[in-house]
């Protein structure tokens, strides 16, 4: 049994980053499909969310870590 990390483009900044596909914060409002959001964009958007009365995005502690291959 091994571990895997998925790489994809962040919806916010378009940089490639690694993440756990089932735990990473994501948004489907733009494309209609789950699009991952990197930690830097989460950190950037949270103050705006709070200022508008929304809850901050709190990523799962393992959102940006490898996952077990069996989870893919």
N, C-alpha and C positions, 0 to 999 in steps of 0.2 A: 504494500500500500504506500502511496506517495502523496505528495502535496502539489497543488497547482495554484497559480495566481493568474487571474484573467487581466489582460491589458486592454484598455479602451480609451476613447477620447472623452474628456470631460465636457459635459454640456455647456458649462459656463465659460471656460477659458480655452477649450479645444486642445489642451495639452494631453499627451498620453500619460496614463498612470496605471498602477496595478491595484487590484481590489478583489475582494470576495464577492462573487456575483449575486449572492443571495442576501448580503448584509449591507452593501454599499448604499448610501443615500442616492436616490434617483428621482427623476421627474419625467412624466410622460405628457405633460401639457403642450410641449413644443412639437414633437414628432408623432405622438400617439403611441410610442414605444418607450419602455423604460430606458432612460439615458442616465449613465452614472455621473455623479458629481464629486469632484476631488475635495480633499480636506481644505485646501487653500480657498476654494470657492465657498465652501460651507462657512469658513471663518469670515470671509468677506461679506456674505449675505446675511449672516445672523444679526448683526446690529440693525440692519434695515428692517428685518422681520420683527424684531423686538420693538423698534420705533413705531411700527404700524400695528402693534397689538397682537402680533402672531407669535406662536411658540417658536423658539429657536430649533434648528435642526440639531439633533444630538445623535451623531453616528454611533453605531454599535462599536464596542471596543475592538472588535476584530474585523471591522469593515474594510480595512486596507491591508489585511494580512492574507497569506495563502490559505486555501481551504483544502480539505481532504479530497482527493480525486473522486471518491465515491459520491461526493455532493454535486458533481458537475452533470 
